[in-house]
Amino acid sequence: MLSIGEFSRVTQLSIKALRLYHEKGILVPDLIDESSGYRFYGAKAVEKALVVKNLKDMGFSLDEIRDILEKCRDDREIIARVEKKLEDIERSVRQYKSMKENLSLFLQSAEGQGMKYSEGIEPESIPDSLICGIRFKGKYNEVGGRIGVLFRKCGRQATGRPFALYYDGEFKEEDADIEVCVEVKKKTAAEGIDCRELKGGKAVAVIHQGPYKTIGKSYQKIFEYCAEKRLTPLFPTREQYLKSPGVIFKGNPKRYLTKLILLVKEE
């Protein structure tokens, strides 16, 4: 039997940690002297302590460690828990990365950098056009990848910059109704592609300069303009990508140019 001090030296766990693990039922001493209250640990406890230490180093909470020790019967079940933990950590990394980007954009805004919007909202007359499109439900950050697919299928017939139609009247995180499109010279048939005439009409437009995360401010300007001029926006709205990330080189987001186009009718 090892005293708690000896056990601490062997396992490289502090006495404070060992007492906490005892209270949590994670690492219970093999013997507690009734008169002195001293804790003693056997050889098997050393192996268990090393497992606890490894799990803690991998980011498992004490409750998770206790659950693993109680329920996992072999290495295969522990591996499944570790794989699940890895997925959780990768999800957190993505969330923190997004938070970092938002913080950076806020600081850029506070310093007057990288968040510029066109002052002018221009009325336009949008002609009917022949387009090829891929419609899907998903996240907004999937648009770039879908445009790549669209150009692989019908890029030789494409004319002009790609654009997206947004059919929802609201922001959606997961299942936004989107169609990526490009004008084409002639009718084109390809699997998964809808080739058709897209109706135009009276419209208003504004050029947004800056990252896509800041595009809401430009939408605010164009919606306020419509309200002032007593115009009713029609859906879907359009975003035409005049200067956007490349497939390999992403470029500087502060220089992205996106044309927001709203077909409208007078009230």
Wavefront OBJ file of the C-alpha trace (Angstrom):
o trace
v 0.000 0.000 0.000
v 1.126 3.541 -0.777
v 0.399 6.516 1.452
v -1.311 9.452 -0.221
v 2.015 11.303 -0.342
v 3.773 8.364 -1.976
v 0.851 7.843 -4.325
v 1.024 11.515 -5.263
v 4.710 11.189 -6.183
v 4.107 8.014 -8.213
v 1.095 9.339 -10.185
v 2.225 12.991 -10.356
v -1.160 14.065 -9.059
v -1.320 16.590 -6.223
v -2.733 15.583 -2.848
v -5.382 18.278 -3.325
v -6.432 16.657 -6.639
v -6.468 13.174 -5.065
v -8.755 14.365 -2.282
v -11.080 15.943 -4.870
v -11.122 12.728 -6.922
v -11.998 10.821 -3.761
v -14.908 13.204 -3.021
v -16.152 12.851 -6.610
v -15.972 9.033 -6.439
v -13.457 8.919 -9.269
v -10.410 7.568 -7.438
v -11.327 6.045 -4.086
v -8.497 4.892 -1.730
v -8.202 1.163 -1.129
v -7.875 1.769 2.610
v -8.624 4.643 4.990
v -7.156 4.407 8.477
v -10.073 4.877 10.872
v -8.020 6.476 13.607
v -5.884 8.861 11.514
v -7.996 9.264 8.365
v -4.907 8.625 6.232
v -5.582 7.324 2.740
v -3.704 4.370 1.227
v -3.680 3.141 -2.375
v -2.890 -0.224 -3.951
v -1.115 -1.081 -7.220
v -4.327 -1.129 -9.310
v -5.109 2.389 -8.153
v -1.891 3.561 -9.833
v -3.125 2.307 -13.221
v -6.517 3.896 -12.669
v -4.916 7.199 -11.629
v -2.913 7.292 -14.858
v -6.105 6.740 -16.855
v -7.770 9.598 -14.970
v -4.779 11.850 -15.596
v -4.765 11.063 -19.337
v -8.490 11.699 -19.673
v -8.177 15.011 -17.849
v -5.289 16.049 -20.110
v -7.567 15.302 -23.102
v -10.126 17.795 -21.799
v -12.688 15.523 -20.152
v -14.515 16.998 -17.166
v -14.532 15.163 -13.828
v -18.163 14.144 -14.373
v -17.269 12.766 -17.816
v -14.286 10.878 -16.365
v -16.426 9.301 -13.651
v -19.007 8.283 -16.249
v -16.306 6.718 -18.461
v -14.806 4.756 -15.566
v -18.225 3.512 -14.497
v -19.671 2.610 -17.906
v -16.854 1.822 -20.345
v -15.978 -1.871 -20.278
v -13.071 -1.933 -22.735
v -10.732 0.222 -24.824
v -13.134 0.238 -27.759
v -15.803 2.053 -25.732
v -13.229 4.531 -24.403
v -12.046 5.214 -27.983
v -15.653 5.990 -28.980
v -15.847 8.532 -26.141
v -12.547 10.093 -27.206
v -13.742 10.390 -30.820
v -16.931 12.090 -29.621
v -14.865 14.472 -27.479
v -12.702 15.324 -30.490
v -15.811 16.191 -32.514
v -17.019 18.458 -29.685
v -13.649 20.223 -29.517
v -13.535 20.737 -33.301
v -17.034 22.238 -33.136
v -15.894 24.578 -30.367
v -12.825 25.575 -32.397
v -15.081 26.556 -35.310
v -17.306 28.554 -32.967
v -14.337 30.357 -31.418
v -12.942 31.068 -34.882
v -16.240 32.670 -35.849
v -16.240 34.672 -32.601
v -12.678 35.826 -33.345
v -13.727 37.017 -36.802
v -16.673 38.919 -35.324
v -14.439 40.580 -32.721
v -11.955 41.575 -35.429
v -14.728 43.064 -37.546
v -15.988 45.046 -34.565
v -12.518 46.467 -33.932
v -12.153 47.338 -37.614
v -15.474 49.152 -37.420
v -14.413 51.050 -34.303
v -11.238 52.132 -36.059
v -13.078 53.108 -39.218
v -11.472 50.363 -41.305
v -12.794 47.644 -43.594
v -16.537 48.335 -43.208
v -17.428 50.653 -46.086
v -20.775 50.909 -47.773
v -21.810 52.616 -50.966
v -23.626 55.862 -50.337
v -25.674 55.693 -53.534
v -28.736 53.526 -54.086
v -29.571 53.466 -57.759
v -32.884 52.620 -59.466
v -32.433 50.138 -62.287
v -34.387 48.308 -64.916
v -33.363 44.653 -64.880
v -33.966 42.838 -68.200
v -35.197 39.267 -68.466
v -32.271 36.886 -68.790
v -31.472 33.273 -69.566
v -29.844 31.677 -66.529
v -28.579 28.382 -65.224
v -29.087 27.796 -61.526
v -28.638 25.337 -58.668
v -31.233 25.698 -55.912
v -30.584 24.254 -52.485
v -31.399 24.576 -48.798
v -28.450 25.092 -46.514
v -26.110 27.672 -44.998
v -25.062 30.948 -46.571
v -21.381 29.975 -46.501
v -22.166 27.148 -48.944
v -22.818 29.622 -51.770
v -19.187 29.763 -52.932
v -18.904 26.005 -53.255
v -22.171 25.767 -55.172
v -21.036 28.477 -57.582
v -17.929 26.377 -58.237
v -20.142 23.393 -59.105
v -22.308 25.580 -61.333
v -19.320 26.848 -63.331
v -17.909 23.341 -63.746
v -21.175 22.259 -65.317
v -21.972 25.230 -67.552
v -19.147 27.745 -67.224
v -18.342 27.723 -70.941
v -21.722 29.249 -71.671
v -21.584 31.743 -68.786
v -21.705 35.470 -69.360
v -21.359 38.013 -66.574
v -20.702 37.614 -62.869
v -22.402 34.900 -60.778
v -25.203 35.846 -58.411
v -27.462 34.248 -55.827
v -31.212 34.428 -55.359
v -32.403 34.430 -51.747
v -35.989 33.261 -51.483
v -36.521 33.735 -47.735
v -37.842 36.942 -46.263
v -35.765 36.377 -43.144
v -32.325 35.255 -41.990
v -31.959 31.496 -41.510
v -28.990 29.735 -39.940
v -29.417 26.210 -41.276
v -31.961 25.822 -44.082
v -31.875 29.018 -46.107
v -33.567 28.708 -49.519
v -30.885 29.780 -52.011
v -30.241 29.490 -55.738
v -26.816 30.220 -57.232
v -27.074 31.450 -60.805
v -25.191 32.691 -63.813
v -26.431 34.167 -67.070
v -25.722 31.948 -70.093
v -25.493 32.547 -73.827
v -27.799 29.723 -74.792
v -29.962 26.980 -73.348
v -27.737 24.536 -71.481
v -28.588 21.065 -70.197
v -26.655 19.573 -67.284
v -27.510 17.267 -64.410
v -28.796 19.160 -61.375
v -28.983 22.449 -63.304
v -32.172 24.419 -63.948
v -31.853 26.457 -67.162
v -34.664 28.973 -67.635
v -35.632 32.571 -68.242
v -35.452 34.749 -65.128
v -37.879 37.651 -65.120
v -36.532 41.136 -64.563
v -38.296 44.383 -63.787
v -37.978 47.612 -61.870
v -35.293 47.392 -59.214
v -33.046 49.272 -56.800
v -29.422 48.353 -56.203
v -26.476 49.221 -53.981
v -22.835 48.105 -53.981
v -21.619 46.643 -50.691
v -17.886 46.874 -50.074
v -16.456 44.655 -47.377
v -16.823 41.205 -45.788
v -20.067 39.286 -46.158
v -20.487 39.363 -42.383
v -21.113 43.119 -42.587
v -23.607 43.003 -45.454
v -26.580 43.546 -43.134
v -25.802 47.272 -42.970
v -26.172 47.582 -46.726
v -29.472 45.694 -46.590
v -30.610 48.175 -43.952
v -29.828 51.092 -46.282
v -31.666 49.599 -49.230
v -34.747 48.607 -47.175
v -34.890 52.108 -45.657
v -34.646 53.565 -49.174
v -37.590 51.405 -50.314
v -39.672 52.533 -47.340
v -38.868 56.184 -48.039
v -39.765 55.862 -51.727
v -42.866 53.746 -50.989
v -41.497 50.743 -52.845
v -42.299 47.152 -51.894
v -39.318 44.757 -52.181
v -40.068 41.553 -54.072
v -38.513 38.169 -53.415
v -36.177 36.579 -54.183
v -33.537 39.229 -53.506
v -30.304 39.057 -55.507
v -26.646 39.312 -54.584
v -24.247 39.612 -57.510
v -20.602 38.890 -56.682
v -18.495 41.507 -58.468
v -15.312 40.875 -56.470
v -15.312 37.786 -54.296
v -12.985 35.099 -52.905
v -11.189 32.954 -55.461
v -11.160 29.188 -55.320
v -7.595 29.152 -53.957
v -6.696 32.741 -53.038
v -9.312 34.264 -50.746
v -8.066 37.822 -51.077
v -8.770 40.675 -48.690
v -12.417 40.591 -47.460
v -12.363 44.384 -47.068
v -12.154 44.611 -50.868
v -15.049 42.284 -51.700
v -17.737 43.953 -53.804
v -21.288 42.616 -53.738
v -24.167 44.195 -55.620
v -27.485 43.924 -53.777
v -30.440 44.006 -56.154
v -34.087 44.200 -55.071
v -36.888 43.986 -57.593
v -39.609 46.362 -56.396
v -43.132 47.472 -57.054
v -44.688 50.821 -56.206
v -47.196 50.853 -53.374
l 1 2 3 4 5 6 7 8 9 10 11 12 13 14 15 16 17 18 19 20 21 22 23 24 25 26 27 28 29 30 31 32 33 34 35 36 37 38 39 40 41 42 43 44 45 46 47 48 49 50 51 52 53 54 55 56 57 58 59 60 61 62 63 64 65 66 67 68 69 70 71 72 73 74 75 76 77 78 79 80 81 82 83 84 85 86 87 88 89 90 91 92 93 94 95 96 97 98 99 100 101 102 103 104 105 106 107 108 109 110 111 112 113 114 115 116 117 118 119 120 121 122 123 124 125 126 127 128 129 130 131 132 133 134 135 136 137 138 139 140 141 142 143 144 145 146 147 148 149 150 151 152 153 154 155 156 157 158 159 160 161 162 163 164 165 166 167 168 169 170 171 172 173 174 175 176 177 178 179 180 181 182 183 184 185 186 187 188 189 190 191 192 193 194 195 196 197 198 199 200 201 202 203 204 205 206 207 208 209 210 211 212 213 214 215 216 217 218 219 220 221 222 223 224 225 226 227 228 229 230 231 232 233 234 235 236 237 238 239 240 241 242 243 244 245 246 247 248 249 250 251 252 253 254 255 256 257 258 259 260 261 262 263 264 265 266 267
